Amino acid sequence: GGMGGDGNGEEELMAAGMLGGDNLQQAAKSSTGGNANSPAAIAENAMRVATTGVGELDIPTMKKYIQYCKAKCKPRLSDEAGDILASSYVKIRDDVRKRVMEAGGQAQAAIPITVRQLEALVRVSESLAKMRLDSRVQSEDIAEALRLFKVSTMTANSADSTSVSNRAAPGAAVGLMSAAMPTQEELMRAETFLRSRLAIGAVLNKQRVVEEAAAQGYNAMVVARALSIMVARGEVQERNQSRMVKRVR
């Protein structure tokens, strides 16, 4: 009814959480609509900044929102989402085992794929849903958790297997050297990837673009260097304190 103000908005959201509302996000939208400091307005602004790069979100406000999400939202993994996550985990584990066997069984994964990684994937998926005040883990949360896992853990495993194969060579540091001083060909390949990934007018998270490139076998440092060159040329613009990039031509 006629309740207004930040405190009442929070009470509405808390009530929705305690009553087991299907989606806290819906409760947020129905609470104090006109108040820029309400949880609903903060959530909406956070999503807009994250997806478009437009606007700013100060750190104290973001911290307050994260604390609220952690305290009041407890997302649950549906049976279907759990099955997707479990089957993806099994496939990743089998792929790593296959790679070790192909290497003659002598190499060992830098980060063994164990049930601990599966638990971490569940926690990341739940955290992503929590940031939307969503009481259910959605398929896009699982997809993002798997993407993060692949560009961190799996990239580390790939890098380790490469260094193991090069360990006997006197020039074992060549990989680092080439990243620091990329060849023209490496830069051109990285620029070709960036142009295919960044459509003209598109605004994307810079870190995510670099991670995607790394997952496809590109050197992350070379990609970051190529992106800087494109910015200097005026092909790409940096936004939101250099966190986002926009292709302008």
Secondary structure, DSSP 8 states (H G I E B T S, - for coil): ----SHHHHHHHHHHHHHTT-S-HHHHHHHS-TT-TTSHHHHHHHHHHHHHH--S---HHHHHHHHHHHHHH---B--HHHHHHHHHHHHHHHHHHHHHHHHTTT----SS---HHHHHHHHHHHHHHHHTTT-SB--HHHHHHHHHHHIIIIIHHHHHHHHHHHHTTSTTTTHHHHHHHS--HHHHHHHHHHHHHHS-TT-EEEHHHHHHHHHHTT--HHHHHHHHHHHHHHTSEEEETTTTEEEE--
